[in-house]
Amino acid sequence: MTEQGQFPRVITNLTHGGHAILDSAEEAEKTAQTQESLSTRSSVVQESTDVAAHVGTTAFDYLFPDLAKKFPDNHLPKDDVAKVVKALLALGTAIVETPAEVRDPDLNSPIPPIYTYWGQFVDHDLTAATDRDLVINITDENLPPVPPDEVVKKLANLRIPSLNLDSVYGDGPFVAPAPGKDAVPYDGIKLRLGLLTPVPVTLGVLIPPVDDTQRDLPRNDERTPLVGDTRNDENLVVAQLHVAFLRFHNAAVDWVRDNEPEFESDPEIFRRARDLTRWTYQWLCVHDYLHTVARPDIVDRVDTAEGNLLDLDRRGLYMPIEFSVAAFRFGHSMVRGAYDWNRNFGRPGDRSPVATLAQLFQFTGRGGLADLPTLPSNWPVEWDRMVDKNSPFANRFARLIDIRLAPPLSDLPNEGNDLSLAERIRKLLKQLAQRNLLRGYRLSAPTGQAVARALGVTPLSRAELEQDSSDKVKEALAAAGLFDRTPLWFYVLKEAEVRELGRRLGEVGSRIVAETIIGQIRKDPGSYVNRTSWSPAQGVLLPNGRPVRTIADFLRFAGVL
């Protein structure tokens, strides 16, 4: 059928953190321009397997509306905004390690790095902000909390939060792109890939299979990735993961052609391959991703319950503030400052032992790709170094989930570089922890203690909040009364640290994350839980006949592992 004003699927210009709240007026204007260009698209064909049409945006709201709207004591203090903002800035500085403080590399979580960036991919698939005149930013001189009703009124989401891979598929292969506008490119019913740029052997060996050159995102002449969400090119790990999704779909097309002859026409084969890709992705989000980063008992309880927090309140489709601006940002603490990226690292001689996070930002379109048109042939990932839960190498795991962030997160290389901005704003845009804390305060997220009580969980005690915390962290918490009313993002990290030894999320963090992801899948009528009694056994199979049951299997089927 044909729909006017289709929900936008191709999103450009957003930057890191450019969702749930915009960081600056400049970012707001870029986002407004994106929304404006999307709203003028011609009518398109909406395939029958899509979710019911949504026009414009979906909503942000509070998972715990009674906490947010009825009880001010469940928020951070707002009687002295300047004092609270000062304390949050100090806290944000205190929880990012300096180079001299970097922990022993053996003190890592049991979680491989792929789960850090799978979470980032999920985040981009669920949320993208759109604000214009009603922008709420975190760079004003005065940053009082916005009343919850006003937050809900002002914030809007350019994504359908249903894990439907809009960021991969864009508008699909049967829609002519609007003239002069970037679109997700297809070759027939397969997604187009980008070619690697060959580099001299003196710059590093080629990454096997050396004859496989289609391992970059498709790009235009300005190096901009032609994908459904350009945020998936903000660092090379998530960019290479997006490549894996493109290749998984293409492999699924071949698999359907070879194994399911009942699907005959190109539209039938495309829809079937897309369904199998989406359902595999959704199933893995619950049964591998959540089971790895959260408490499995809580994930199973949420997954098997007749209803969950998103189902029971009957407010329709929305993205919870508590998830987007707090709990799901736990992945920031898992980010390493450097990775054992491929065989060009850790070799004898003068080569670097690791790929730094700064380099992984550099080798993207936004980072300049070292002035090459596409990813150089010595820089594709070797995923076996990123997925092995039994690796003997300490630097092949994510950092612990705790209140200690890697040093590079205080100086994001692709952020805050606009010299027309005030120095204060440029520094803030580069400091991820400060941004997270100010964002939660500005959007009136409830405190960690309030959410714990609402979930029937014993809140962290002051002794637990102080446990192994630095003097600077304790001083920042004490300065504004934050021991009793603790920012939810910080609380989720500290809960994981003291109650789960940093190996996974604690009970509050697990509940918010599991309730949101599983709830959004349940609310999607086209998801695997609603369209069929589907499991990976009914999906694509690996060459040895096994189903795809892990993220590593996903990469194997995609042909990148």
Backbone torsions as a table, in degrees:
resi	resn	phi	psi	omega
1	MET	NA	163.1	-179.5
2	THR	-104.7	135.4	-180.0
3	GLU	-122.2	135.8	171.8
4	GLN	-87.5	142.1	176.0
5	GLY	63.7	46.7	-178.5
6	GLN	-56.0	145.7	174.7
7	PHE	-54.4	128.8	-175.9
8	PRO	-62.5	138.6	-176.8
9	ARG	-119.9	-21.2	-179.6
10	VAL	-109.4	116.5	-173.0
11	ILE	-122.2	125.8	178.1
12	THR	-123.6	171.1	171.2
13	ASN	78.0	-12.7	177.6
14	LEU	-73.0	150.1	-179.5
15	THR	-114.5	-179.3	-179.2
16	HIS	-57.4	128.8	-178.7
17	GLY	79.3	5.3	-177.0
18	GLY	-80.0	54.2	175.8
19	HIS	-155.2	155.9	-177.7
20	ALA	69.7	-35.2	170.0
21	ILE	-160.8	138.7	-178.9
22	LEU	-85.8	145.3	-174.4
23	ASP	-85.0	-18.6	-177.0
24	SER	-158.7	162.7	176.7
25	ALA	-63.2	-33.6	178.4
26	GLU	-61.5	-43.8	178.8
27	GLU	-65.6	-36.4	178.1
28	ALA	-60.7	-42.2	-178.9
29	GLU	-66.5	-41.1	177.6
30	LYS	-60.6	-43.9	-179.4
31	THR	-65.6	-39.7	178.3
32	ALA	-61.8	-40.5	178.5
33	GLN	-63.7	-39.1	177.6
34	THR	-62.2	-47.3	-178.9
35	GLN	-62.0	-40.1	-178.7
36	GLU	-62.9	-43.7	-179.2
37	SER	-66.6	-35.3	179.3
38	LEU	-68.5	-35.0	-175.3
39	SER	-70.9	-16.1	-178.0
40	THR	-95.6	5.5	-179.0
41	ARG	-65.0	152.0	177.9
42	SER	-72.3	167.2	179.3
43	SER	-64.8	151.2	-174.2
44	VAL	-134.4	167.0	176.9
45	VAL	-87.1	127.3	178.6
46	GLN	-104.6	115.6	-177.2
47	GLU	-66.5	152.3	-172.8
48	SER	-67.5	-19.7	-178.4
49	THR	-83.7	-4.4	-179.4
50	ASP	-73.2	162.4	171.2
51	VAL	-63.8	155.8	176.4
52	ALA	-51.6	144.4	-172.5
53	ALA	-60.7	137.8	173.5
54	HIS	-119.8	133.0	-177.6
55	VAL	-105.3	123.5	172.5
56	GLY	88.5	-86.8	-173.6
57	THR	-147.4	164.5	165.7
58	THR	-109.3	179.8	-169.0
59	ALA	-103.7	157.4	159.3
60	PHE	-103.1	146.0	176.7
61	ASP	-158.1	-179.7	-177.0
62	TYR	-98.0	133.3	176.6
63	LEU	-65.3	-29.7	178.9
64	PHE	-119.9	77.1	-172.9
65	PRO	-63.1	-31.6	179.4
66	ASP	-66.5	-38.3	176.8
67	LEU	-65.4	-43.3	-174.0
68	ALA	-70.7	-39.0	-166.0
69	LYS	-108.2	-17.9	-172.5
70	LYS	-111.7	-20.6	-172.4
71	PHE	-129.7	91.5	-177.9
72	PRO	-56.7	-27.5	-179.7
73	ASP	-65.9	-12.2	178.2
74	ASN	-86.2	7.0	177.3
75	HIS	-112.7	170.4	171.5
76	LEU	-63.5	154.7	-179.7
77	PRO	-58.7	145.9	177.0
78	LYS	-132.9	11.5	178.8
79	ASP	-75.9	-23.4	176.3
80	ASP	-136.6	83.1	-174.3
81	VAL	-59.7	-42.7	-177.5
82	ALA	-60.2	-39.8	179.6
83	LYS	-66.6	-41.7	-179.8
84	VAL	-66.8	-44.9	179.9
85	VAL	-60.5	-43.4	178.3
86	LYS	-59.8	-42.9	-179.9
87	ALA	-66.4	-39.6	179.4
88	LEU	-65.9	-40.1	176.8
89	LEU	-63.3	-42.0	178.6
90	ALA	-65.4	-39.5	178.2
91	LEU	-64.7	-42.9	178.5
92	GLY	-60.9	-36.6	176.6
93	THR	-70.4	-40.5	-173.2
94	ALA	-69.1	-27.5	-175.0
95	ILE	-91.2	-2.1	174.1
96	VAL	-98.5	123.3	-178.3
97	GLU	-65.9	146.3	167.4
98	THR	-84.8	162.3	178.2
99	PRO	-53.4	-33.7	-178.8
100	ALA	-73.3	-18.0	-176.0
101	GLU	-98.8	-0.5	-173.0
102	VAL	-57.4	133.1	-173.9
103	ARG	-68.8	165.9	172.9
104	ASP	-57.3	130.9	-178.2
105	PRO	-61.8	-17.6	176.8
106	ASP	-76.1	-14.1	179.9
107	LEU	-87.8	68.5	179.3
108	ASN	-117.9	166.5	176.8
109	SER	-76.4	169.7	173.9
110	PRO	-84.5	12.0	-173.3
111	ILE	-100.7	123.1	177.1
112	PRO	-64.5	156.5	-175.6
113	PRO	-61.8	-24.6	-177.8
114	ILE	-56.7	-31.2	-177.0
115	TYR	-71.4	-28.8	174.6
116	THR	-59.6	-46.1	-171.2
117	TYR	-90.3	-22.0	167.6
118	TRP	-61.5	-41.0	176.7
119	GLY	-62.8	-40.4	177.7
120	GLN	-64.6	-40.5	177.2
121	PHE	-61.0	-44.6	178.2
122	VAL	-59.9	-44.3	-180.0
123	ASP	-56.9	-45.7	179.9
124	HIS	-68.9	-26.5	178.0
125	ASP	-75.5	-23.0	-175.8
126	LEU	-96.7	-35.5	-169.4
127	THR	-136.2	142.7	170.0
128	ALA	-159.0	127.1	-172.2
129	ALA	-80.4	155.1	166.7
130	THR	-143.8	118.2	175.9
131	ASP	-143.7	152.9	173.2
132	ARG	-133.3	-98.6	-178.4
133	ASP	-64.9	-24.9	-176.6
134	LEU	-97.5	24.8	-175.8
135	VAL	-59.8	137.7	170.5
136	ILE	-108.6	117.6	-178.6
137	ASN	-122.3	173.3	-177.8
138	ILE	-115.1	20.0	-178.0
139	THR	-116.8	5.6	173.4
140	ASP	-66.7	159.1	175.8
141	GLU	-65.0	-39.1	-178.6
142	ASN	-109.5	128.2	-172.3
143	LEU	-126.2	57.3	178.2
144	PRO	-68.9	150.4	175.1
145	PRO	-59.2	136.9	176.9
146	VAL	-81.2	132.5	179.0
147	PRO	-53.7	139.1	-175.3
148	PRO	-52.6	-42.1	179.6
149	ASP	-61.2	-36.1	179.7
150	GLU	-72.1	-36.6	176.1
151	VAL	-58.1	-50.0	-178.7
152	VAL	-61.1	-38.0	-179.1
153	LYS	-69.2	-37.6	-172.3
154	LYS	-87.3	-33.1	-175.3
155	LEU	-83.2	142.9	175.8
156	ALA	-144.4	155.1	-172.9
157	ASN	-117.5	124.1	178.2
158	LEU	-77.8	-5.6	179.1
159	ARG	-105.2	148.5	163.5
160	ILE	-81.6	113.7	-171.7
161	PRO	-78.9	65.2	-173.9
162	SER	-130.9	16.2	179.3
163	LEU	53.3	49.0	-177.3
164	ASN	-105.6	9.7	174.2
165	LEU	61.9	35.0	170.7
166	ASP	-57.2	-32.9	-178.9
167	SER	-66.4	-20.1	177.3
168	VAL	-93.6	-47.4	-169.0
169	TYR	-89.0	-18.9	-177.3
170	GLY	55.5	-134.2	-178.8
171	ASP	-90.5	3.2	177.3
172	GLY	86.2	171.7	-174.9
173	PRO	-82.5	-6.9	-173.8
174	PHE	-105.6	13.0	-178.4
175	VAL	-118.6	126.7	176.5
176	ALA	-72.4	127.5	179.5
177	PRO	-65.5	150.1	177.4
178	ALA	-64.0	139.2	-178.9
179	PRO	-55.8	132.2	177.5
180	GLY	77.6	3.3	-178.6
181	LYS	-111.8	139.1	175.2
182	ASP	-67.2	146.7	177.5
183	ALA	-145.5	161.1	175.0
184	VAL	-66.8	121.4	-175.5
185	PRO	-87.1	144.7	178.4
186	TYR	-124.1	151.2	165.0
187	ASP	-111.6	96.3	-172.0
188	GLY	68.0	-121.9	178.7
189	ILE	-105.1	9.3	174.0
190	LYS	-100.7	151.5	178.0
191	LEU	-80.2	137.0	-178.3
192	ARG	-77.6	143.9	177.0
193	LEU	-112.1	165.4	176.7
194	GLY	-101.2	148.8	179.5
195	LEU	-87.9	145.9	172.8
196	LEU	-71.6	152.8	173.6
197	THR	-95.4	119.4	-179.9
198	PRO	-63.9	139.9	176.3
199	VAL	-127.2	157.1	-179.4
200	PRO	-60.4	149.1	-178.8
201	VAL	-62.4	-21.9	178.0
202	THR	-65.3	-19.3	179.9
203	LEU	-92.2	1.0	179.1
204	GLY	135.1	153.0	-178.1
205	VAL	-74.1	157.9	174.9
206	LEU	-72.1	151.1	-176.6
207	ILE	-96.7	121.3	-179.2
208	PRO	-60.0	152.0	-9.2
209	PRO	-72.1	124.7	-169.7
210	VAL	-66.2	-20.6	179.0
211	ASP	-88.6	0.1	177.3
212	ASP	-93.3	99.5	-175.8
213	THR	-98.4	-4.5	-177.5
214	GLN	-92.9	71.7	-175.6
215	ARG	-131.4	24.3	172.3
216	ASP	-123.1	165.4	171.2
217	LEU	-68.5	149.3	171.6
218	PRO	-65.6	140.8	-175.0
219	ARG	-136.8	155.8	171.6
220	ASN	-91.2	-174.4	-175.2
221	ASP	-66.5	-18.3	177.9
222	GLU	-93.4	11.9	-179.4
223	ARG	73.2	2.9	178.7
224	THR	-67.1	130.0	179.8
225	PRO	-71.1	136.4	178.8
226	LEU	-94.3	74.4	-178.8
227	VAL	-131.7	170.5	-176.2
228	GLY	-71.2	-14.9	178.4
229	ASP	-151.8	108.6	-175.0
230	THR	-69.3	-10.6	172.4
231	ARG	-62.2	-21.3	178.4
232	ASN	-75.7	9.7	171.4
233	ASP	-120.5	20.5	-177.2
234	GLU	-80.7	-24.6	168.8
235	ASN	-141.0	158.8	-170.9
236	LEU	-70.8	-25.8	-179.6
237	VAL	-66.7	-50.7	-179.6
238	VAL	-69.7	-29.2	175.7
239	ALA	-64.9	-44.4	177.7
240	GLN	-67.5	-31.7	174.9
241	LEU	-66.4	-39.6	176.8
242	HIS	-62.5	-39.1	175.0
243	VAL	-56.8	-41.8	179.4
244	ALA	-61.7	-37.6	177.3
245	PHE	-66.3	-41.4	177.0
246	LEU	-58.9	-44.3	-176.8
247	ARG	-73.0	-32.4	176.9
248	PHE	-62.1	-46.3	178.2
249	HIS	-58.9	-45.5	-178.2
250	ASN	-62.5	-39.0	176.3
251	ALA	-67.3	-34.4	177.5
252	ALA	-66.0	-37.1	175.5
253	VAL	-58.3	-48.3	179.2
254	ASP	-62.6	-39.7	-178.7
255	TRP	-64.6	-43.2	178.6
256	VAL	-62.8	-43.0	179.2
257	ARG	-61.0	-36.5	-175.6
258	ASP	-84.9	-24.4	-169.2
259	ASN	-122.6	-12.8	-177.2
260	GLU	-130.9	75.8	-175.2
261	PRO	-63.4	-14.5	178.9
262	GLU	-66.6	-19.4	174.9
263	PHE	-95.4	110.2	-168.5
264	GLU	-107.5	-50.2	-175.0
265	SER	-79.5	161.4	177.7
266	ASP	-58.3	-44.5	177.9
267	PRO	-60.6	-39.3	179.1
268	GLU	-65.3	-43.3	-178.4
269	ILE	-67.1	-42.2	179.3
270	PHE	-60.9	-48.5	-177.9
271	ARG	-62.5	-39.6	179.0
272	ARG	-65.9	-45.1	179.1
273	ALA	-63.6	-39.5	178.2
274	ARG	-65.3	-42.8	177.4
275	ASP	-60.2	-46.1	-178.8
276	LEU	-64.1	-37.1	177.5
277	THR	-67.3	-47.9	179.8
278	ARG	-61.0	-47.9	-175.6
279	TRP	-65.5	-39.4	176.9
280	THR	-61.3	-45.7	178.3
281	TYR	-59.4	-48.7	-179.3
282	GLN	-62.7	-43.8	-179.4
283	TRP	-62.3	-42.4	179.3
284	LEU	-65.9	-34.6	177.9
285	CYS	-58.9	-37.3	-179.1
286	VAL	-83.6	-50.8	-165.9
287	HIS	-91.9	-13.1	173.6
288	ASP	-118.7	-57.4	-176.3
289	TYR	-60.3	-57.9	-177.6
290	LEU	-63.9	-38.7	179.9
291	HIS	-65.6	-19.4	-180.0
292	THR	-91.4	-43.4	-173.1
293	VAL	-92.6	-16.7	-178.0
294	ALA	-120.5	173.9	177.6
295	ARG	-70.4	119.7	-176.7
296	PRO	-58.8	-35.0	-179.3
297	ASP	-64.1	-36.7	179.2
298	ILE	-72.4	-40.4	177.4
299	VAL	-59.6	-45.6	-179.9
300	ASP	-64.7	-38.3	179.5
301	ARG	-64.0	-44.6	178.8
302	VAL	-66.4	-41.1	-175.8
303	ASP	-68.2	-30.5	-177.0
304	THR	-98.4	-7.8	179.4
305	ALA	-67.3	149.7	179.0
306	GLU	-65.3	-32.3	177.1
307	GLY	-142.1	163.9	174.1
308	ASN	-134.4	-175.3	-173.0
309	LEU	-60.5	-34.4	178.2
310	LEU	-74.9	-32.0	179.6
311	ASP	-72.9	-41.4	-165.9
312	LEU	-73.8	-27.3	-174.0
313	ASP	-84.8	-13.0	172.8
314	ARG	57.1	34.5	178.6
315	ARG	-92.5	7.2	-178.8
316	GLY	83.1	-160.2	-174.0
317	LEU	-83.1	121.5	177.1
318	TYR	-156.2	162.5	176.4
319	MET	-107.3	122.5	-178.1
320	PRO	-67.5	133.2	175.6
321	ILE	-59.8	-43.3	-176.0
322	GLU	-61.1	-32.0	176.7
323	PHE	-76.2	-52.3	-168.7
324	SER	-71.8	-39.5	-175.3
325	VAL	-101.0	-1.4	-177.6
326	ALA	-136.9	-79.6	-167.5
327	ALA	-59.8	-42.6	-174.3
328	PHE	-77.2	-5.2	174.2
329	ARG	-84.9	10.9	174.8
330	PHE	-59.3	-27.3	-178.5
331	GLY	-61.7	-22.2	178.7
332	HIS	-61.2	-32.1	-179.3
333	SER	-76.0	-15.0	-179.3
334	MET	-87.0	-12.4	-175.6
335	VAL	-67.6	129.9	176.3
336	ARG	-86.7	156.0	174.1
337	GLY	-77.7	-15.0	179.5
338	ALA	-161.6	156.4	-175.8
339	TYR	-133.6	149.6	170.8
340	ASP	-81.2	86.2	-160.3
341	TRP	-81.8	-52.3	177.0
342	ASN	-156.2	-176.2	-171.9
343	ARG	-68.5	-6.2	174.5
344	ASN	-80.7	1.2	178.4
345	PHE	-121.9	150.0	-179.9
346	GLY	75.3	18.9	179.5
347	ARG	-97.2	155.8	176.4
348	PRO	-61.4	159.6	177.8
349	GLY	99.2	-146.8	-172.0
350	ASP	-98.1	9.7	179.8
351	ARG	-75.7	151.2	177.8
352	SER	-66.3	142.9	178.8
353	PRO	-72.1	-21.9	-177.1
354	VAL	-144.9	160.6	171.2
355	ALA	-92.8	121.4	-177.7
356	THR	-74.8	158.3	176.9
357	LEU	-60.7	-36.9	177.8
358	ALA	-59.8	-39.8	177.9
359	GLN	-66.9	-36.5	-180.0
360	LEU	-70.2	-21.8	169.1
361	PHE	-80.9	-35.1	-178.2
362	GLN	-65.6	-40.3	-174.6
363	PHE	-87.9	52.7	172.1
364	THR	-134.4	170.1	178.8
365	GLY	-60.6	-43.0	-179.9
366	ARG	-68.1	-30.6	179.1
367	GLY	-83.2	-4.9	175.0
368	GLY	99.2	-13.3	177.8
369	LEU	52.0	34.4	-179.4
370	ALA	53.7	35.9	178.2
371	ASP	66.1	16.3	174.5
372	LEU	-96.2	157.0	-178.4
373	PRO	-71.7	-29.3	179.4
374	THR	-141.5	-179.8	-179.1
375	LEU	-60.4	130.2	178.3
376	PRO	-68.1	153.0	-172.1
377	SER	-69.2	-8.6	176.3
378	ASN	-97.8	8.2	-174.6
379	TRP	-117.4	0.4	174.5
380	PRO	-62.8	150.5	179.3
381	VAL	-71.8	150.4	164.3
382	GLU	-107.5	101.5	-168.9
383	TRP	-64.6	-21.6	179.6
384	ASP	-60.7	-22.6	178.4
385	ARG	-82.5	-5.7	-172.6
386	MET	-118.9	-4.0	-171.6
387	VAL	-124.5	-7.6	-170.0
388	ASP	-82.6	112.4	178.6
389	LYS	-74.8	-9.3	-179.9
390	ASN	-116.2	20.4	-177.8
391	SER	-62.8	140.5	175.7
392	PRO	-81.9	-2.5	-175.0
393	PHE	-101.2	123.7	-175.2
394	ALA	-63.1	-33.5	-175.9
395	ASN	-82.9	12.2	173.7
396	ARG	-106.5	28.3	175.5
397	PHE	-131.8	157.3	174.7
398	ALA	-72.6	161.5	173.8
399	ARG	-69.6	161.6	175.8
400	LEU	-61.0	151.9	173.4
401	ILE	-84.2	100.9	-176.2
402	ASP	-158.0	-168.6	-174.8
403	ILE	-93.4	23.1	177.7
404	ARG	-118.8	114.1	-178.5
405	LEU	-101.6	152.2	-178.5
406	ALA	-66.2	145.6	-176.6
407	PRO	-52.2	-40.1	-177.3
408	PRO	-60.4	-17.8	-178.2
409	LEU	-76.8	-1.4	171.5
410	SER	-97.4	1.3	-178.5
411	ASP	-150.0	65.5	-178.1
412	LEU	-61.2	121.9	-169.6
413	PRO	-67.7	-29.3	-176.2
414	ASN	-99.1	10.0	-178.1
415	GLU	-117.3	153.8	172.9
416	GLY	63.7	31.7	-177.5
417	ASN	-102.4	2.1	179.2
418	ASP	-80.6	108.6	-175.0
419	LEU	-69.2	-11.5	177.0
420	SER	-76.2	-14.7	178.2
421	LEU	-83.2	153.0	176.5
422	ALA	-61.9	149.4	-177.4
423	GLU	-58.7	-38.2	178.8
424	ARG	-58.2	-41.7	-178.3
425	ILE	-71.8	-40.6	179.6
426	ARG	-60.2	-42.4	179.3
427	LYS	-64.8	-41.8	-179.9
428	LEU	-63.0	-42.6	-177.9
429	LEU	-64.7	-23.2	179.4
430	LYS	-87.1	-11.5	-172.7
431	GLN	-106.7	100.0	-170.2
432	LEU	-65.2	-42.1	-176.9
433	ALA	-65.7	-41.8	177.0
434	GLN	-61.4	-42.2	179.2
435	ARG	-61.0	-45.0	179.6
436	ASN	-59.8	-44.5	-177.2
437	LEU	-68.9	-42.7	177.9
438	LEU	-66.1	-36.6	179.8
439	ARG	-62.5	-46.3	179.3
440	GLY	-62.5	-39.5	178.8
441	TYR	-66.0	-47.4	-177.5
442	ARG	-60.8	-35.1	-176.5
443	LEU	-94.5	12.6	174.9
444	SER	56.5	39.5	173.6
445	ALA	-64.1	138.6	178.6
446	PRO	-66.2	159.7	-178.8
447	THR	-72.4	163.4	177.1
448	GLY	-61.9	-40.6	-179.3
449	GLN	-64.3	-40.4	-179.2
450	ALA	-63.9	-42.2	179.5
451	VAL	-67.5	-41.0	178.2
452	ALA	-57.7	-47.5	179.9
453	ARG	-62.4	-39.2	179.4
454	ALA	-63.8	-28.5	179.7
455	LEU	-92.1	0.5	-178.3
456	GLY	74.9	26.4	-179.1
457	VAL	-106.9	137.3	176.5
458	THR	-65.0	121.7	-178.5
459	PRO	-64.4	157.6	173.7
460	LEU	-59.9	137.1	175.7
461	SER	-80.8	166.7	176.0
462	ARG	-60.9	-37.6	179.0
463	ALA	-61.7	-38.6	178.0
464	GLU	-68.4	-39.8	178.5
465	LEU	-65.4	-31.1	179.2
466	GLU	-83.6	-19.4	-173.9
467	GLN	-57.4	119.8	178.1
468	ASP	60.2	12.7	175.5
469	SER	-82.4	145.1	179.2
470	SER	-71.0	163.4	177.3
471	ASP	-59.6	-37.0	-179.7
472	LYS	-66.2	-37.9	176.2
473	VAL	-64.7	-46.2	179.9
474	LYS	-61.4	-42.2	179.7
475	GLU	-63.1	-41.9	-179.8
476	ALA	-65.3	-41.9	178.7
477	LEU	-65.2	-39.8	-178.2
478	ALA	-71.8	-31.4	-172.1
479	ALA	-62.8	-28.5	-176.8
480	ALA	-126.8	21.7	177.7
481	GLY	70.7	34.0	-174.0
482	LEU	-91.6	-2.1	173.7
483	PHE	-69.3	-35.5	-179.8
484	ASP	-92.1	-24.1	-179.1
485	ARG	-132.2	85.9	-167.6
486	THR	-96.8	135.7	177.4
487	PRO	-53.1	134.4	-172.4
488	LEU	-60.9	-41.1	180.0
489	TRP	-61.0	-50.1	178.6
490	PHE	-60.3	-42.0	-178.5
491	TYR	-60.1	-44.9	-179.8
492	VAL	-61.3	-41.0	178.6
493	LEU	-66.3	-44.9	-178.1
494	LYS	-67.3	-38.1	177.3
495	GLU	-59.9	-44.9	177.9
496	ALA	-61.6	-39.3	-177.3
497	GLU	-65.7	-48.6	-170.9
498	VAL	-90.5	-25.9	-177.0
499	ARG	-104.1	-16.7	178.0
500	GLU	-127.5	12.7	178.8
501	LEU	58.1	24.5	177.8
502	GLY	75.9	6.4	-175.6
503	ARG	-85.6	-15.5	179.4
504	ARG	-170.4	173.1	177.6
505	LEU	-67.1	150.9	172.6
506	GLY	-80.9	-168.2	-172.0
507	GLU	-67.8	-44.6	179.7
508	VAL	-64.6	-49.1	179.2
509	GLY	-61.3	-42.6	179.7
510	SER	-62.4	-41.6	-178.5
511	ARG	-64.4	-48.9	-177.8
512	ILE	-61.1	-46.5	-176.4
513	VAL	-68.4	-45.8	-178.8
514	ALA	-68.4	-43.1	179.5
515	GLU	-60.2	-38.7	-177.0
516	THR	-72.9	-51.5	-176.1
517	ILE	-65.9	-47.3	179.4
518	ILE	-67.0	-38.4	178.0
519	GLY	-62.8	-40.9	179.3
520	GLN	-67.0	-37.0	176.7
521	ILE	-64.4	-41.0	179.5
522	ARG	-65.7	-34.6	-177.6
523	LYS	-75.7	-14.8	-179.7
524	ASP	-85.8	112.5	-178.3
525	PRO	-65.1	-16.6	179.2
526	GLY	-97.6	7.1	-177.1
527	SER	-78.2	170.6	-177.0
528	TYR	-64.3	-27.1	-178.2
529	VAL	-80.4	-15.7	-175.3
530	ASN	-111.4	-27.6	-175.4
531	ARG	-87.8	-31.7	-177.2
532	THR	-149.4	169.4	167.7
533	SER	-89.9	70.2	-165.9
534	TRP	-97.0	143.8	169.6
535	SER	-141.6	168.1	180.0
536	PRO	-55.9	-22.5	177.3
537	ALA	-63.7	-23.1	176.6
538	GLN	-96.7	8.9	-178.5
539	GLY	-104.2	-160.3	176.7
540	VAL	-66.2	153.1	-179.0
541	LEU	-119.8	148.2	174.8
542	LEU	-71.1	164.2	-179.1
543	PRO	-54.3	-29.5	178.7
544	ASN	-84.9	5.4	177.7
545	GLY	89.0	-1.3	-179.4
546	ARG	-80.6	147.8	173.9
547	PRO	-71.3	166.2	175.9
548	VAL	-89.5	104.7	-174.9
549	ARG	-120.0	-2.8	178.1
550	THR	-137.9	164.1	176.2
551	ILE	-63.1	-35.4	175.9
552	ALA	-61.2	-41.6	175.6
553	ASP	-60.6	-40.1	178.2
554	PHE	-56.5	-46.7	-179.7
555	LEU	-67.1	-34.6	177.5
556	ARG	-65.1	-45.7	179.6
557	PHE	-63.4	-34.2	178.7
558	ALA	-71.5	-11.9	178.0
559	GLY	81.4	21.3	-179.5
560	VAL	-113.7	2.6	177.9
561	LEU	-131.9	NA	NA
